[in-house]
Amino acid sequence: MSFTFILPVVIFVELPVRDFMEYIVQPHTRFIETEILAVAGLVFISLSAYKHWQIFWFSLMSLVVIIAHFLIIIFKYHGGYFSPMAISDIIIYSVLFLIMSFMSYYRYQISEKLILGLESETIKVKNLNNSLQGQVKQRTQEINEQNQQLKKTNFELDYLVYRVSHDIRGPLVSALGLIGLIRSESEPIQQGLYLDILCELVTKLDNLIKDTIELSQNARLEVEIEKIDWQNIWEEILANNQFQPNFLKVKKELILGEKAAFFSDRQRLSVILNNLISNAIKYAEVENRQAILHLSIEVDAQQVLIKVEDNGHGIAPEHQEKVFDMFYRATDRSPGSGLGLYIVKEITQKLGGKISFDSKLHKGSSFDLLLPNLKRELNS
């Protein structure tokens, strides 16, 4: 309890004891008037100690003084002894109440301001702490993701170096052997067979080098955003694949629905579509039915849905979980590098998209590619 409350209590407890002694010696003294003031003072102090009453301090103080005067006047007219000292006591007590009330009021105001200030600072500290915790958590997550990506990249790099060196050296050794056979062979027909095998080996080396370059470029180069001309990409891909054995036997169709302009990395999109379309032509089953290739493109302001469908060889169920793995080949029908669909997956992730497929053996495959429209990134 503060000094402002202790002092009035001490005064009003001491006065009735002193007046009671005077009352024993001299009846009808000012005991009644001081007792009234003491009780009123104690009630006032009790009320003022409760913060909800503090806004009424001044009115309560005035009310106490008026009631005290009123009761003393009644006592006086009933024959009681109203001493001059009682008047001075009333004045002193009233002034004391006023001083104590002011002191208590300002002490309360200062305390409230300090409490509000502390609460405000506490809230700020909590908010800052929560913000820092969120930043630390986010940064930790980013570091973990970067570490995982780094481990993945290192593993893929080691594996890539091993496989490329193996896949390059093997065909080169075979090519050197074939060159020796061609030189020693006098029969033109046999030389032609050797040359066909040599051409196949060189094609395999070329595909491997091309895929390796595309994989490296996707990892190193930033995304270059530009407006996409789908018709131009389609014609370019057909021109790149026109020398495939099945090219003329496959019915090719482009279904283009453009509700908005689409922006992305043209080079990466070309690599994705070239791999999917090349596979559809390469693995077409032209012996038993009309081979069909459909490229469907649906564009809106947010994204593009690309669907590449064919009725070719398809992918056996036991191979479907691994078709996007590095150097995985589901068939030996062509001299592929095993990097095509892996590159498709990596580029799709680089562009912030998703890829899925459905395939049935000897019935065909359907690859669905969902990519975001990067127009906003270009404007920002």
C-alpha positions in Angstrom: 0.0 0.0 0.0 1.3 3.5 -1.0 2.1 6.4 1.4 -1.0 8.3 0.1 -3.2 5.6 1.6 -1.3 4.9 4.8 -1.3 8.5 6.1 -5.0 9.1 6.1 -5.7 5.7 7.6 -3.2 6.4 10.5 -4.8 9.8 11.1 -8.4 8.5 11.2 -7.6 5.5 13.4 -5.7 7.6 15.9 -8.3 10.4 16.2 -11.2 8.2 17.5 -9.0 6.7 20.1 -7.9 10.1 21.3 -11.4 11.5 21.3 -12.8 8.4 23.1 -10.5 9.2 26.0 -11.8 12.8 26.0 -15.3 11.5 25.9 -14.8 9.5 29.0 -13.5 12.5 30.9 -15.8 15.1 29.3 -19.1 13.7 27.9 -20.6 15.4 24.9 -17.3 16.4 23.4 -16.3 16.5 19.8 -16.1 12.7 19.8 -19.1 12.4 17.5 -17.9 14.8 14.9 -14.4 13.3 14.6 -15.9 9.8 14.6 -18.1 10.7 11.7 -15.1 12.2 9.8 -13.0 9.1 10.6 -15.7 6.7 9.3 -16.3 8.8 6.2 -12.6 9.0 5.6 -12.0 5.3 5.9 -15.0 4.7 3.5 -13.5 7.2 1.0 -10.0 5.7 1.2 -11.5 2.2 0.6 -13.4 3.4 -2.4 -10.5 5.4 -3.9 -8.3 2.3 -3.6 -10.6 0.6 -6.2 -9.5 1.9 -9.6 -13.0 1.9 -11.1 -13.9 4.6 -8.5 -10.9 6.8 -9.2 -12.8 9.0 -11.8 -15.2 9.9 -9.0 -12.6 10.9 -6.4 -13.3 14.6 -6.4 -17.1 14.2 -6.2 -16.7 11.6 -3.5 -14.4 13.9 -1.5 -17.0 16.8 -1.7 -19.8 14.5 -0.8 -18.0 13.2 2.3 -17.3 16.8 3.5 -20.9 17.9 2.9 -22.3 14.9 4.8 -19.9 15.4 7.6 -21.0 19.1 8.0 -24.6 18.2 7.8 -24.4 15.6 10.5 -22.4 17.9 12.8 -25.0 20.7 12.3 -27.7 18.2 13.3 -25.7 17.2 16.3 -25.2 20.8 17.3 -28.9 21.7 17.2 -29.6 18.7 19.4 -27.5 20.1 22.2 -24.2 18.7 21.4 -21.0 20.6 22.0 -19.6 22.0 18.7 -16.1 23.2 19.5 -14.1 25.6 17.4 -11.4 23.0 17.1 -13.8 20.7 15.3 -14.2 23.3 12.6 -10.4 23.5 12.2 -10.3 19.7 12.1 -12.9 19.6 9.4 -10.9 22.1 7.3 -7.7 20.2 7.9 -9.3 16.9 7.0 -10.9 18.3 3.9 -7.6 19.8 2.7 -5.8 16.5 3.5 -8.4 14.6 1.5 -7.9 16.9 -1.4 -4.1 16.6 -1.3 -4.3 12.8 -1.0 -6.8 12.6 -3.8 -4.6 14.6 -6.1 -1.6 12.5 -5.2 -3.4 9.3 -5.7 -5.0 10.5 -8.9 -1.7 11.5 -10.5 0.0 8.4 -9.2 -2.7 6.3 -10.8 -2.3 8.2 -14.1 1.4 7.7 -14.1 1.0 4.0 -13.3 -1.5 3.5 -16.1 0.8 5.2 -18.6 3.7 3.0 -17.5 1.6 -0.1 -17.6 0.3 0.8 -21.1 3.8 1.6 -22.2 5.1 -1.7 -20.9 2.3 -3.6 -22.5 2.9 -1.9 -25.8 6.6 -2.6 -25.7 5.9 -6.2 -24.7 3.7 -6.6 -27.7 6.3 -5.1 -30.0 9.0 -7.5 -28.5 6.7 -10.5 -29.0 5.9 -9.5 -32.6 9.5 -8.9 -33.3 10.4 -12.3 -31.8 7.7 -14.0 -33.8 8.9 -12.3 -36.9 12.5 -13.3 -36.2 11.5 -16.9 -35.5 9.5 -17.0 -38.8 12.5 -15.6 -40.7 14.9 -18.1 -39.0 12.5 -20.9 -39.8 12.1 -19.8 -43.4 15.8 -19.3 -43.9 16.5 -22.7 -42.3 14.0 -24.3 -44.7 15.7 -22.6 -47.6 19.1 -23.7 -46.5 17.9 -27.3 -46.1 16.3 -27.2 -49.6 19.5 -25.8 -51.1 21.5 -28.5 -49.4 19.2 -31.2 -50.7 19.4 -29.7 -54.2 23.2 -29.5 -53.9 23.4 -33.2 -52.9 21.1 -34.1 -55.8 23.1 -32.0 -58.2 26.4 -33.5 -57.1 25.0 -37.0 -57.3 23.7 -36.4 -60.8 26.9 -34.8 -61.9 29.0 -37.7 -60.8 26.6 -40.1 -62.4 26.5 -38.0 -65.6 30.3 -37.9 -65.9 30.5 -41.7 -65.4 27.7 -42.5 -67.9 28.8 -40.0 -70.5 32.4 -41.1 -70.4 31.2 -44.7 -70.6 28.6 -44.1 -73.4 31.0 -42.0 -75.4 34.0 -44.3 -75.1 32.0 -47.4 -76.0 30.7 -46.1 -79.4 34.1 -44.5 -80.2 35.9 -47.8 -79.7 33.3 -49.6 -81.8 33.6 -46.9 -84.5 37.3 -47.3 -84.7 36.9 -51.0 -85.1 34.4 -50.5 -87.9 36.7 -48.1 -89.7 39.4 -50.8 -89.6 36.9 -53.4 -91.0 35.8 -51.1 -93.8 39.4 -50.5 -94.8 40.1 -54.2 -94.9 36.9 -55.1 -96.6 36.8 -55.3 -100.4 33.1 -56.2 -100.9 31.0 -53.1 -101.4 27.9 -54.7 -99.8 29.7 -55.5 -96.6 31.3 -52.1 -96.5 27.8 -50.6 -96.8 26.6 -52.7 -93.8 29.6 -51.5 -91.8 28.9 -47.9 -92.8 25.2 -48.3 -91.6 26.4 -49.5 -88.2 28.9 -46.7 -88.0 26.2 -44.1 -88.9 24.1 -45.5 -86.1 27.0 -45.2 -83.6 27.7 -41.6 -84.6 24.0 -40.8 -84.3 24.0 -42.2 -80.8 27.0 -40.1 -79.9 25.4 -37.0 -81.4 22.2 -37.6 -79.4 24.2 -38.1 -76.2 26.2 -34.9 -76.7 23.1 -32.9 -77.6 21.2 -34.1 -74.5 24.1 -33.4 -72.3 24.4 -29.9 -73.6 20.6 -29.3 -73.0 20.9 -30.7 -69.5 23.8 -28.4 -68.7 22.2 -25.3 -70.2 19.0 -25.9 -68.2 21.1 -26.1 -65.0 23.3 -23.1 -65.7 21.2 -20.6 -67.7 18.5 -18.3 -66.2 15.0 -18.4 -67.6 14.6 -16.1 -70.6 11.0 -15.0 -70.8 9.5 -14.1 -74.2 6.2 -14.3 -76.0 5.7 -17.8 -77.4 4.7 -18.5 -81.0 3.3 -22.0 -80.8 2.9 -22.5 -84.6 6.5 -21.5 -85.1 7.8 -24.0 -82.5 5.6 -26.8 -84.0 7.0 -26.2 -87.5 10.5 -26.1 -86.2 10.1 -29.4 -84.3 8.7 -31.1 -87.4 11.6 -29.9 -89.4 14.1 -31.3 -86.9 12.4 -34.7 -87.0 11.7 -35.0 -90.7 14.5 -37.5 -91.3 13.3 -40.0 -88.8 12.3 -43.3 -90.5 8.6 -43.1 -89.4 8.1 -39.4 -90.0 6.1 -39.6 -93.2 4.0 -42.5 -91.8 2.7 -40.6 -88.8 -0.4 -38.4 -89.1 0.5 -35.2 -87.2 -2.0 -32.7 -85.9 -1.7 -29.4 -83.9 -4.8 -28.3 -81.9 -4.2 -24.8 -80.7 -6.5 -22.8 -78.4 -5.1 -19.4 -77.4 -7.3 -17.3 -75.1 -4.3 -15.2 -74.1 -0.7 -14.5 -75.0 1.7 -16.9 -73.3 5.1 -16.0 -72.0 7.9 -18.4 -71.1 11.4 -19.6 -72.1 11.1 -20.5 -75.8 14.3 -22.6 -75.9 13.3 -24.7 -72.9 9.8 -25.2 -74.3 11.2 -26.3 -77.6 13.4 -28.9 -75.9 10.4 -30.3 -74.0 8.2 -30.5 -77.0 10.9 -31.8 -79.3 11.7 -34.7 -76.9 8.0 -35.7 -76.5 7.2 -35.4 -80.2 10.4 -37.1 -81.2 9.6 -40.1 -79.0 6.0 -40.3 -80.4 7.4 -40.5 -83.9 10.3 -42.7 -83.0 8.1 -45.3 -81.2 5.2 -45.2 -83.6 3.8 -48.6 -84.6 3.2 -48.1 -88.3 3.0 -51.7 -89.3 -0.5 -52.5 -88.0 -2.4 -49.2 -88.0 -2.3 -45.5 -88.9 0.1 -43.9 -86.6 -1.3 -40.7 -85.0 0.3 -37.8 -83.2 -1.8 -35.1 -81.6 -0.4 -31.9 -80.0 -3.1 -30.0 -78.0 -2.3 -26.6 -76.5 -4.8 -24.7 -74.3 -3.6 -21.3 -73.2 -5.2 -18.8 -70.8 -3.9 -15.8 -68.8 -2.6 -18.0 -65.9 -1.2 -21.2 -67.5 -0.9 -23.5 -70.5 -2.0 -27.2 -70.7 0.0 -29.1 -73.3 -1.1 -32.7 -74.2 1.0 -34.9 -76.5 -0.9 -38.0 -77.5 0.1 -40.9 -79.7 -1.1 -44.5 -80.4 2.4 -45.9 -80.6 4.3 -48.5 -78.7 3.5 -47.2 -75.2 5.4 -47.9 -72.0 5.2 -51.2 -70.1 3.8 -50.9 -66.5 7.1 -52.1 -64.9 9.0 -49.2 -66.5 6.6 -46.4 -65.9 7.9 -45.4 -62.4 11.4 -44.9 -63.8 10.9 -43.2 -67.2 12.0 -39.8 -65.7 15.2 -41.2 -64.2 18.6 -40.2 -65.6 19.8 -42.6 -68.4 16.8 -44.9 -68.0 15.7 -46.6 -71.2 12.4 -48.5 -71.3 13.2 -50.1 -74.6 16.1 -50.9 -76.9 14.2 -50.1 -80.1 16.2 -46.9 -80.8 19.7 -45.6 -80.0 18.5 -43.0 -77.4 20.7 -41.6 -74.6 18.2 -42.3 -71.8 18.3 -38.6 -70.9 15.3 -37.3 -72.9 12.4 -37.6 -70.4 14.8 -36.8 -67.5 15.6 -33.5 -69.3 11.8 -32.9 -69.8 11.2 -33.3 -66.1 14.1 -31.0 -65.1 13.1 -28.3 -67.5 9.4 -28.5 -66.4 10.5 -28.0 -62.8 12.7 -25.1 -63.8 9.7 -23.4 -65.4 7.6 -24.1 -62.3 5.3 -26.6 -64.0 4.1 -30.2 -63.6 4.2 -33.2 -65.9 2.3 -36.5 -65.8 1.5 -39.3 -68.2 -0.7 -42.2 -69.0 0.5 -45.1 -71.1 -0.5 -48.6 -72.2 1.7 -51.0 -74.0 0.9 -51.2 -77.7 -1.9 -48.7 -77.3 0.0 -45.4 -76.9 0.9 -42.7 -74.5 -0.4 -39.3 -73.4 1.8 -36.8 -71.7 0.2 -33.8 -69.9 2.3 -30.7 -69.2 1.0 -27.8 -67.1 3.2 -24.7 -67.1 2.5 -21.2 -65.6 2.2 -18.1 -67.7 5.3 -16.0 -66.8 3.9 -12.7 -68.1 3.8 -11.3 -64.6 7.5 -12.1 -64.0 8.3 -10.4 -67.3 6.4 -7.2 -66.2 8.0 -7.2 -62.8 
